[in-house]
Amino acid sequence: MKNFESKELEEYFNKVETVPYQNDSKLTVNVDASAMANEKYMKNVNDLNITFKGKIDRTKKLSEQDISINYSDDVALPISYRQNDNLYGASSSLIINTYVSVRNENLQGLYDKVGGNTTNSSQENIPNEINTEILEMMPNYIKGEIEKLKKIIQDNMAGANFSKVDENSFAVTLDQKQTMEIATKVLEEVKTSKVLPEGIRNSVAELLTAARNAKVTDAEFLKIIVRKDGNLTISAKDIFTLDIKITANEIVISTNKDDGSVIVKINKIGSGEQVEYDVDYTFMAEETQTMYLKAKYSNISQETASEKYTFGMEETDGEDGIAYEYNFETEKVFRHGMNIEPITNNNSFVLNDANKEYLTGTLGPAIMERILYVNKDQMGKLGLEEYQNPLIYATPFGYILYQNRPVEDLMDNGQNNNQENSSQEQNNQTSETTLNEQ
């Protein structure tokens, strides 16, 4: 497993956290949808790209980004983003003439102001504050959590039964009671995670309660066969068998069940200045699902470094199928002394400080009308209807939403929307939204 670690990459991640840098980034999408009813619109999706140019200083919690959603060479939606400590804001020259910002505090109260219902179960999914520091340090945080879970498992293996299988392997056997004790302690640790949303933590708490109340016996349940070459076979009686094969630069995890098989491959390529990691996941049953993630880091000890991430997912069912691939490339130039203009309470409109009546009765509707107008105008320049924004089709959700709806239905829906919004459009001016005093 040591071969998968990279001292240079760990130092690079530390540099990203401690040294200011300029970034020049681009996100592209490639969709192949043989099963999609409106496949003729896929070209517009594959022409879509989003660029990010700006500066980031994580130690001062300052960031500025000029973002452009590029539908084509001639049609784009510009967005300006700023962060200053716990204040986050955005503006667009086509939609609103000043920064609209949110303070990362009392978010449940803000959710209620903008029309959310905080009395129902959805409230638990709205945190009062998003722990952005944890998100920014996610790789190291996850590594630390994995080490904690490994220690929990190791510390609770004392009651396991160890036996020799042959000259090259031995077996570790746990009964139901021992397995449930380890599972309970693992769930207790996961429940305290600072990353997981409250709703997921509550679900983990329910699993924990069920584990504590489960009726267990001393019957053999979990068996782990460890081989001299480092490979493992893990089996839970009548549930699954998991094979783990480890080589110098590759880990392969596979399992076979009655309802299908799963294969996960993790691969490391290169070292030093050039490091690449590949993760491939395949689920094979009546349908075949494949996901893959590739991360490549180059020149990571230099003043100018680059990162490239590729995430893809494919699903095939007979002759039909859907495939998505997202590519994100970024170049970072590390440089001390950069000037980043901060967003403040004085140069932005802070939603947390506005009253509910103004947000829901004036500002919200005005911004939404302007967004709809700009969207319709830009889609028209692309030769599309307003409901055919390529951003919709750029996600698997768009495929799920539209795969069973013929184009004719979508056209009818669009025409109805056009009629309903016609009077609204007449009152909509081509200038951006202007904020008035509350």
Residue pairs with C-beta under 8 A, 6 or more apart in sequence:
1 246
3 248
3 249
3 268
4 249
4 251
4 266
4 268
4 277
6 271
6 275
8 271
8 272
8 273
8 275
8 300
8 301
9 275
9 297
9 300
11 300
11 301
12 297
12 300
12 301
12 305
13 139
13 140
15 334
16 58
16 332
17 58
17 59
17 136
17 137
18 58
18 59
19 334
19 335
19 336
20 55
20 56
20 57
20 58
20 59
20 60
20 334
20 335
20 336
20 337
20 338
20 340
21 55
21 56
21 332
21 333
21 334
21 335
21 338
22 54
22 55
22 332
22 333
22 335
22 338
23 52
23 53
23 54
23 55
23 56
23 65
23 330
23 331
23 332
23 333
24 51
24 52
24 53
24 330
24 331
25 51
25 52
25 53
25 328
25 329
25 330
25 331
26 49
26 50
26 51
26 52
26 328
26 329
26 330
27 49
27 50
27 51
27 52
27 326
27 327
27 328
28 48
28 49
28 326
28 327
29 45
29 46
29 48
29 49
29 324
29 325
29 326
29 327
29 394
30 46
30 323
30 324
30 325
30 326
30 327
31 42
31 45
31 46
31 322
31 323
31 324
31 325
31 393
31 394
32 42
32 321
32 322
32 323
33 39
33 42
33 321
33 322
33 323
33 393
33 399
34 319
34 320
34 321
34 322
35 317
35 320
35 321
35 322
35 403
36 42
36 322
36 393
36 399
36 402
36 403
37 402
37 403
37 404
37 405
37 406
37 407
38 388
38 393
38 402
38 407
38 410
41 384
41 388
41 390
41 393
42 393
44 71
44 72
44 382
44 384
44 388
44 390
44 393
45 390
45 393
45 394
47 71
47 72
47 390
48 69
48 70
48 71
48 390
48 391
48 394
49 70
50 67
50 68
50 69
50 70
51 67
51 68
51 70
52 65
52 66
52 67
52 330
53 65
53 66
54 63
54 64
54 65
54 66
54 81
55 62
55 63
55 64
55 338
55 340
56 62
56 63
56 340
57 63
57 338
57 340
58 136
60 340
61 83
61 84
61 85
61 86
62 83
62 84
62 340
62 342
63 81
63 82
63 83
63 340
64 80
64 81
64 82
64 83
64 340
64 341
65 80
65 81
65 82
66 78
66 79
66 80
66 81
67 78
67 79
67 80
67 81
68 76
68 77
68 78
68 79
69 76
69 77
69 79
69 391
70 76
71 77
71 378
71 382
71 390
72 381
72 382
74 381
75 378
75 381
75 382
77 92
77 94
77 374
77 378
78 92
78 93
78 94
79 90
79 91
79 92
80 90
80 91
80 92
80 93
80 99
81 88
81 89
81 90
82 88
82 89
82 90
82 99
82 101
82 341
82 342
82 343
82 348
83 89
83 343
84 342
84 343
84 344
86 103
86 104
86 105
86 129
86 132
87 101
87 102
87 103
87 104
87 343
87 344
87 345
87 348
87 350
88 101
88 102
88 103
88 104
88 343
89 99
89 100
89 101
89 102
89 343
89 348
90 99
90 100
90 101
91 97
91 98
91 99
91 100
92 432
93 432
94 374
94 432
95 367
95 370
95 371
95 374
95 432
95 433
96 367
96 370
96 432
96 433
96 434
96 435
97 432
97 433
97 434
97 435
98 347
98 348
98 349
98 435
99 343
99 347
99 348
99 349
100 348
100 349
100 351
100 367
101 343
101 348
101 349
101 350
101 351
102 110
102 350
102 351
102 352
103 350
103 352
104 129
104 130
104 132
105 128
105 129
105 352
106 128
106 129
106 352
107 126
107 127
107 128
107 129
107 130
108 118
108 123
108 126
108 127
108 128
109 352
110 351
110 352
111 118
111 123
111 126
112 118
112 356
113 351
113 354
113 355
113 356
113 359
113 360
114 351
114 356
114 359
114 360
114 364
115 360
115 364
116 122
116 126
117 123
118 126
124 198
124 199
124 202
125 197
125 198
125 199
127 197
127 198
131 194
131 195
134 141
134 194
134 195
135 195
138 195
141 194
141 195
145 189
145 193
148 189
149 186
149 189
149 190
152 182
152 185
152 186
152 189
153 182
153 186
156 178
156 181
156 182
156 185
157 172
157 182
159 174
159 178
160 172
160 173
160 174
160 178
161 172
161 173
161 174
162 170
162 171
162 172
163 170
163 171
163 173
164 170
164 171
165 171
165 225
168 227
168 228
168 229
169 225
169 226
169 227
169 228
170 225
170 226
171 223
171 224
171 225
171 226
172 223
172 224
172 225
172 226
173 220
173 222
173 223
173 224
174 182
174 220
174 221
174 222
174 223
175 216
175 217
175 218
175 219
175 220
175 221
176 216
176 217
176 218
176 219
176 221
177 216
177 217
177 218
178 221
178 222
179 216
179 221
179 222
179 236
180 211
180 214
180 216
183 211
184 208
184 211
184 212
187 204
187 207
187 208
187 211
188 208
190 196
190 204
191 201
191 204
191 205
191 208
193 201
196 204
219 237
220 237
221 236
221 237
222 234
222 235
222 236
222 237
223 234
223 235
223 237
224 232
224 233
224 234
225 232
225 233
225 234
226 232
229 246
230 246
231 243
231 244
231 245
231 246
232 242
232 243
232 244
232 246
233 241
233 242
233 243
233 244
234 241
234 242
234 243
234 244
235 241
235 242
240 255
240 256
240 257
241 255
241 256
242 253
242 254
242 255
243 252
243 253
243 254
243 255
244 251
244 252
244 253
245 251
245 252
245 253
249 267
249 268
249 269
250 265
250 266
250 267
250 268
251 264
251 265
251 266
251 267
252 263
252 264
252 265
252 266
253 262
253 263
253 264
253 265
253 266
254 261
254 262
254 263
254 264
255 261
255 262
259 285
260 283
260 284
260 285
260 286
261 283
261 284
261 285
262 281
262 282
262 283
262 284
263 280
263 281
263 282
263 284
264 279
264 280
264 281
264 282
265 278
265 279
265 280
266 277
266 278
266 279
267 277
267 278
267 279
267 280
268 275
268 276
268 277
268 278
269 275
269 276
269 277
269 278
270 276
273 298
273 299
273 300
273 301
273 302
274 296
274 297
274 298
274 299
275 296
275 297
275 300
276 294
276 295
276 296
276 297
277 294
277 295
277 296
278 292
278 293
278 294
279 292
279 293
279 294
280 290
280 291
280 292
281 290
281 291
281 292
282 288
282 289
282 290
283 289
283 290
286 317
287 315
287 316
287 317
288 314
288 315
288 316
289 313
289 314
289 315
290 312
290 313
290 314
290 315
291 311
291 312
291 313
291 314
292 310
292 311
292 312
292 313
293 309
293 310
293 311
293 312
294 308
294 309
294 310
294 311
295 307
295 308
295 309
296 307
296 308
296 309
297 305
297 306
297 307
298 305
298 306
298 307
298 308
299 305
299 306
303 333
303 334
303 335
304 331
304 332
304 333
304 334
305 331
305 332
305 334
306 329
306 330
306 331
306 332
307 329
307 330
307 332
308 327
308 328
308 329
308 330
309 327
309 328
309 329
310 325
310 326
310 327
310 328
311 325
311 326
312 323
312 324
312 325
312 326
313 323
313 324
313 396
314 321
314 322
314 323
314 324
315 321
315 322
315 323
322 396
322 399
322 403
324 395
324 396
345 353
349 435
351 359
354 363
354 438
355 438
358 438
362 436
363 435
366 433
367 433
369 424
369 428
370 428
370 432
370 433
372 386
372 421
372 424
373 425
373 428
375 386
375 389
376 386
376 421
376 425
379 385
379 386
379 388
379 389
380 386
382 390
384 390
385 410
385 411
385 414
386 414
386 417
386 418
387 410
387 413
387 414
387 417
388 410
388 414
392 398
392 401
392 402
393 399
393 402
402 410
